[in-house]
Amino acid sequence: MKSPWLLRTLSLAMIGAWLSISGAARGQQSASPRGTAEAEKAVDGVAQEFVRAYNAGKAKEVADLYAQDGELIDELGDRVVGREAIQDVYAMVFRDQPGSTIAIAKESLRFLTPEVALEEGLTTVKPGGKAEAAEVHRYRLIYVKQGDKWLYSSVREEHEAALPPHERLKVLEWLVGDWLDESSDSTVHVTGRWSEDQNFLLRDFVVHVEGRPVMKVEERIGWDPLTRQFKAWVFDSEGGHSESLWSRQGDAWTIKSRGVLADGRAVSATHVLSRQGPKTLHWTSVERTVGGRTVADVDDFVMVRLPPKPTASAVK
């Protein structure tokens, strides 16, 4: 049973550059040195093998395309070094996102020396068997030739700067609709929708205790180009507010939230929001503080998607 105090605190705490390449730079790229036809064909073959192994979910085969001391840097700047560590990363990706496929669109290839090449372009990753939008990233990678093989020495991913906020947010589009959490004495009803300009996801929370509304919360989720993460702004009906940054691990989102209650006490928490099929989500809140003091974690609770409301035409 959730107490009114817990719900009031939880409602706030819970909810709580890649620049375009200039024409001059593009001109420099087009004039950059080319390799021999044989070298270019060999490098392109590595990319084709990467796509084949990735789409087959073969983590070891993907990692074997990296040099033994190769590195992988994701869009958040996290760096993984070494073939075995890189294999672990891809194994986790394939486990958390089974059936995902990747496509590569090469934009430029320069041979810095006969044994080193620099490539830039775009990757598009499509989730497997899910109605989620594809993710587009810009990549910059360095090939090195070791013996008679070309291998990845360094691969860096960046979010594609030209991608509109709406396209980025489509990975969270499943939040749109009506959701409900119920206990013996309280309910939390959530309505999610797109903003009028389609660049933000808006969620309205209404908390009822023993049938009486005790709090309303408004949340706006958008893309933050500074941190290159999703960011949410939350405001409650009592005057509290918070901000949070979202990061994704498969079907789960880790949400780092900081804010202030109406009485001036600072609050913070780490929430984990996980999707359990199209009609269920789980929420856990840990590392919670109120006024600088640690408070108890909130155990996992479940929200279910409500069926769509009948339209006027359906009623007739």
N, C-alpha and C positions, 0 to 999 in steps of 0.2 A: 504494500500500500504506500503510495507516495503522499507525503505530508504536504500541506499548502506551502510551508517554508521551503521545502525541498524543491517543489515545482517552481517557485518564484526564482530561487537561485539557479536552478537547472536551466530554466527557460533562456536566461541570458547567457550563461556560461556555455551551455550546450550548443546554442545556435551561433552562441557567439563565434646591347641592342644591335638585335641584328639589323643593321641599316641596309637600305637598298643600295646596290652597287651602282656607282655613277657611270655615266656613259664613257667617261675617260677611262675608268677602271676596266670596263668591259672591252674597250679598245685595246688596253694593254694585254688583257687575257687573250684576245684573238690573235695578237702578235707574238704570244709567248712561244717558246720552243716546242716543237713536236718531236716525238720519238720515232724510231723506225716503225714501219708497218708491223713488223713482227712483235715489237715491244708493246705497241698499242693493242694489238690483238690479244697478247698474253694478259695485259692488265684488264681488258674487257672480259676476258674469260674468268678472272677472279670474281668480278662482280656478278657474272651469270651464275657461277658456282655458289656464291653467297645467297642469291635469291632462291636457288633450288634447295639448298640446305635449310634456309630459314623457313621456307614455305612447307618443308617436310618436317619441321620441328626437330631437327638434328643438331643439338647444341654442340656436340663434339666436332662435327664436321664444320660448323660455322667457326668455332674457336680455332680449328686447325688452319684457317685462312689468315690468322694473325701471326706475326712474329712471336717468338718465345717471350720477348720482353715488350710486346705490343701493349698499347693502352686504348681504353674506351672511355670517352668523356660524354656524359649525357647532357640534356638541355639545361639541367640545374647546376652543372659544373662538377658533379660527382665523378671522380676518376677511379677507374679500375685498371690495374696493371698486371700483366702476366696472363699467359694463355689459359692456365687452369682457372684463375679467378674470372676471366671473361667467359669461360665455358659455364661456370656457375651462374653468371648473370643471365645468359641466354636460356639455361635450363629453367630458371625461375620464370622468365618471360613466357616460355612455351608451356610451363605448368599452369601459370595464372591466366594465360590468354590462349587456350588451345584453338587451333584452327586459324590463327591470324596469318595473314599473308602480307608480303612486302613487294613493292615495285620501286625501281630506281630510275630516276630521270637525270642522266648526266648532263651538266651544263658546260663544263670545261675540264680539260686535262692538259697539264703542263709537265714536261720532263725537266726537272731541275738539274739533274745529272743523268748519265746513262743508267744509273742504278736507283734513282729516286724520282718519284712522280707525285704531283699534287693534283687531286681531283676535287671538284665541287659540284653540287647538284641538290636534288630533292628526293626524299623518300616518302612514300605513302604507305602507311600500315592500315590494313582493314581488319577489324575484329572478326573473329570466326563465329559464324552462326548467331550474331547479335545485331539488333537494329540500332547500332551505334555508328556515329560518323567516323570516317577515316581520319587518322592523324597525319598531318603533313609536317615534316621536319626538313630543315636545310642541313646538309652535311658537308664536312671538309675533311678529307682523309689523305694520308700520306702512304704511298706504296714504297717498299724497299725491295730490291732484288737480292736474294740470298741464294747463292749457287745458281741454279737454273729456274728458280721459282720467284714469282712476285708475291709478296705478302703485305698485309695491312700492318703498318708500323704505328699509326695513330689515327683514330677515328673520333671526330667530334660532331655532336649533333646540336643544332639550335632550332628553336621554334621558328617557323617561317614567318617573317615579319609582316608579309603582305596578307596573311590569312586573317579574314575578318573575325572580330570577337564572336559573332554568332556561330561561325563554323567551329571555333575552338570549344564553345560551350555545349555543342551537340553531344559530347560525351556524358554530359549531365542531364540531357533532355528527359531521361527516365524519371527525374524528380517532378516533372510537370504532372498535374492531376491532384486528386484529393487523397490524403493519407490520414490514418487514424491510429492512435495508441489509446487503449482502454485499460483501466484497472477498476477495482471495486468502488472507488470513491472519486475517480478523476478521469478526464479524457484530455488528449491533446489532438486537435484537428489541424491539419496542415494543407494549405492549398498552394500549389506551385503553378506558375504561368510565365510566359515570356513577357518582357517589357514591350511597350509599344514600338520601340525602335529595334527590337529583336536582339539587342546587344547585351542584355542582362537577363538572368533568371531571378524572378521575384517569388518569395515564399511568405505567406501569412500564417502565423501560428495563433491559435486561440486555445487557452488553457481553461478548463472547467473543473471545479472542485465541488463535489456533491451537487452537481447540476448548475452551479453558478459560475459565470465567467469571472476569472480572477486576474487574467493578464492577457494582453495581446502583444505579439512580437512581429516585426517586419524585418525581412532579410533581403538583401540585394547581393547577388553573386555575379562577379564579372571577371574579366581577364586583366591582370596587372602586368603591364609591359615592363615595369621596373624590376620586379622579382621573378617575372616569367612564370607565375603561378596563378591559379584561381584565387581570388580574394573575395571575402564576404564582409558586408557591413550590416550590423544588426542594431535595431532600436526597439526598446520595449515601452509599453504604455505607462510605466512608472517613472521613466526618465533615464533609465540605464542604456548603455550602448557598448558595443564591442566590435573588434575587427578580427578576422581570422585568415590564415593562409592554408590552402588545400594542396595536398600532394597525393598522387595516386599510386597504389600498389595492387595491380590486377583489378578486381571488382571492389576493392576497399579504398577508402579515402581517409587519410590522416589529416585532422584539422587542428591546427595550433591557434588557440583563441586567447585574446587578452581584451579586457574591458573594464568598465566601472559600473557599480550599482548606483541607484539614485541617491543613496546616502553617502556616496563618495568612496566607498571601499573598492579597492581594485580586485578584480577577479581574473583568473586564468585557468585554462584546462586544455587537455589534449583529448580530442574526440576521435573515434573511429567509426565511420559510417560505411556499412557494407551492404551491397545489393545481394539479396537472396532470391533470385528469380525475378520475374516481371511484376510480382504483386507483393513483395515483402522486402523490408529493409531492417537491419539491426543497427543499434546505436549503443556505444559504450563511451563513458566519460571517465578519464583517469587524470592523474597529476593535477588535481583540482586544488585551487587556493582561493580563499576569500579574505580580504583584508590582510594579506601576508601570511595567513595561517593555512596549513594543509587541512583539507576536509576529505571526508570519505569518498571513495570512488563510487560511481553509479554503475550498477550492474547492467549488463546487456538487456535492452528491451526492444520490443518488436513493433514496427508500424506496418499496417497492411493498406494496400491500395483499395480505395472504395470504387465501386463501379461508376461509370460515367452517369451524370444526371440525364434523364430523358429530355430530349428537345421538344419544343412546342409542337413540331410536326408529328413527332412520335406519339405525344399524348393524344392528339386528335385521331 
